[in-house]
Amino acid sequence: EREREYTGDELLFQEADCLQKILSDEMTTPILDVTVDLTGDGHLLNVCLLGYELELASSFGTSHSTSAFRNNALLLLRAPCRPKAPDHSHDSVEGEELGTGKWELRGVGEVGLPPKKALVYEAGLSDISTYVSSFLESLQQFSTYHDNHQSCLSDVFASVPEEYFSLVRISNEDITTSSAYALPFHRLLQALDTCRCKDATFGRAGRALVEGAVLDAWAKQLGVSLHELINVSPTSNTHRSFYTAAMNEDISLIVEAAKFGAKHTPQLKIKLNEYVELARCILHALDTALPHEDGHWWSVDANAAWSPDVAEVMLRKVLEPYKHRLFMVEQPFPVDVHLQPHDMTSLDRWTDVRTKYNASNILIFADESMRTAEDVRLLAPFVNGVNIKLEKCGGFRAALLAVQEAQRHDLMVWFGCMVGSNINSTATAHIFSLACCSDLDGALLVTPESQLFTGGFQYTAPLGGIQLPSSEDGCCGIGVAPKLDFDRFISSKK
């Protein structure tokens, strides 16, 4: 890895040769590049949607798919550079020059787009493009009524528990007196909430993408970190974050991946399929290579590959010898198990599976079956916890509703992320303290050279906690910084 620095009109690159290759690829050609007037009085915002091709550090396998690349979606929110403000007000940015025609990156969002799977991974890049287009249509319709734009606004946090977003909530009475810099952000979220694709099956991933970029920009505007904007604690003494060792035909490569993960966190998540003997060999190899230490946990991810019979055999023949280091088993049941209310035999079997696993002090969590808060009640009878992902539930506000519902049903909360860059994993990390555990290892699964941003959260020793970027260190919003000049890059693609 090398660093080169160019001055004057040249781009600033880290890992320059690798970035040059990435940026010349068609995947990074803007899919959408639209500028809108948010308030009808010259408050311009450029919305740019890009494909974000990421190279995996090694082939990532589950019980239902294997891939070496991920084609994610990257959303950039940019505003015109403006003059330096003597009073450093919210409506300006220090050091900007008037009349340059340049754009400054204000907010960024990413969603992971794994291979499609019904009821689980329902969005591809073309779906995201459709969603962002519908959001822009909604936004432009609001702008048509700019003469009365304040009275058209609604409380975009009305459905979210009141302890969150206290920094930026406004009541109906406050809307007309709220400071001008806050109104565009409320308008952006309202357009997101009312766009024509909001109820589409792929809409949750699109909503998570746009909302993440908007909240990143809003936090930066206020000079705070994302967790401060949401009003969530940045610390937890009990949280543990796991690294995922994916499925592979070569068990030595699974062990190699686990050893790599152990450099960051001792907590390990292991992908298994339905083959009992293979599972036994994998766990034996991992136990030999990484002997158990106090506070170091395993979790097993079946990715919906087991039947009740397989789950019981797995417990008896494979998992029992390691129960002293097993925290939970994730998604042993079919994706739609909770959507078959009349199949009482199946539901009873899986409830019995949970009882047997709990008797061995092994918890059962839902992942693929867990999408929104509405799924929690249906899953509660046969799980101990739920894995919440922003792409699947629809962003931060929806995730907070899911957390509230899980708490109502006395379920534990786990946060996960899709395979992606440090944008995606760090964004979710800002709410980690609401969960017992997480596997926010997406950026570790991707080569550093293929990522377009630096920064992000750090794992903490010795038990795999999370240290968030801090606004006190100048890391506002999500806490990542671009490796290149996106203004120059996007202009070069036109």
Steps between C-alpha positions, in 0.01 A plus 500: 500500500632838404394858549540773241410863544425725207464875531325769296252357254590138563284263704601394847537124509594239754585161353507694173554219251215290641263796515580595142396153388178512704399844380555415134247219532148544366360415843609840628327693222216701662163328456315813608641851527221748578501846654190627680404828667390394846315814598439683172738780599832365380571239768650251251575135567666257261400135538737255335446122498793275413563130480762406757687186398693350790749218477473247781816406686402137440199323355202548734279193527177427683262206479323666205760701301868570440654817358839664447369851428215713625329761287362737762334839465670825601307826539669841514327819612689811388442871539663798322810641660411827671695797634688496824275609787653739752255386767535128411123464475330173412421630152860509388818302511834650592741533211249466214532734203210668325458467127731203445222278369627221723300264716582385850419151624253539790350157560571143396305176526557139398285190490624147450337310215563126534362256242121523505307255717121512536378664822857574607716689251247666275689787336752521219674805360223566246243488782703753698510725195121478471461585867734799495320627188167482684655685795620775266153527345350540845762758591435704186125493565561653842714768341206599278332633814800696625295809575345312792773247559507528878132428556523198269748325730401222740677344796731248336583348839141456620514120485840473670524459880528847648841444659662500157585797274425750777762734352305552177137426578257784433134510591236636266508827697876529455510438125442860393761632744758227456837618372527499123788252486285227664205525262669343195586188701142461621388544141740231380369249754139591426559444130653166589196405708249588226668387177309262272737206564489521878291181529677300227668176606837647406415830666659430835851482358442818300362677804801394709737636236340843472428540871857409590642766267253764626578432866875501427466843336279630782743391770790661314298822466458506878860397569403180683548127454214289370438340839472848653241597240300185577561540875653159566784426739837453327621247757402162642697287744316182408471515121696247295551520123563185295705424189350261244684197365313415181430159352774351285564157354854526635479494881855633528377823337222527760765468771717758324206742489429442870861574589483823302184599684660421834747784439205737535256323731503164682127457435442267203190434289516175304297423188369142481269320259284194561779240477564368849837334439635810323385715793673267744826523304482880473445552872771251591750678275409841643515376858845356436631816334337744743459337843231642724580786734272660754279764340566377145178383337384317190175549318376266228310625196293237317354746246158327502650165393376271779185306567388428859650152468834636377500759780456229762774282348731800477446573867559144610791402273675827418423790732471345848879450538548873438206635698741663748607738221179524296292815542228440245384330180359733237216426258482120511140511370360586153466867411120496491441284808326784686284583199322161512268550800284199412793258491490434872704182471798689361465783751478256790808314376707816485375610840617163631839553330543827686413330830762228443771746398425727793536200732861484377540876555501567125273779376304511174493818290314592182682667212358437151146488642552829683419802287281759672337553838195311372704178484603512865167394650472204262855384570484539878367148581807318367793742531692671778611792287495668159773622266405844363655627177440850364452383139234251600301714742519831312757719676567641844148608591361158409785330688414696815138386470620140467716540810202634692284207389770248593523652846123478533523124439804454726722408205869578469623725220790434267611737223637367174605646168533382143841447349611852412746777564576696816209733421240230546646329806588822682157651441336209683770507767370839617204321666696197623446583868131408464595137433665218689716403202568570136686376195596826331795346321398590144801725440741232625361261238583747220845592371616844622605586145144479367357735763463867409496636857729491801410500868222324684461326834773300669484173694622523857706247693474260662141388439401653167317813603441800272657846508310751289641799311464809719389850410755622754767368263334668203322183384144622453215307343581137428870571545652404164692717253533466121828390349439709191346822375151387402425835336785448258421133455130544420578786260743272317224242448261742330 
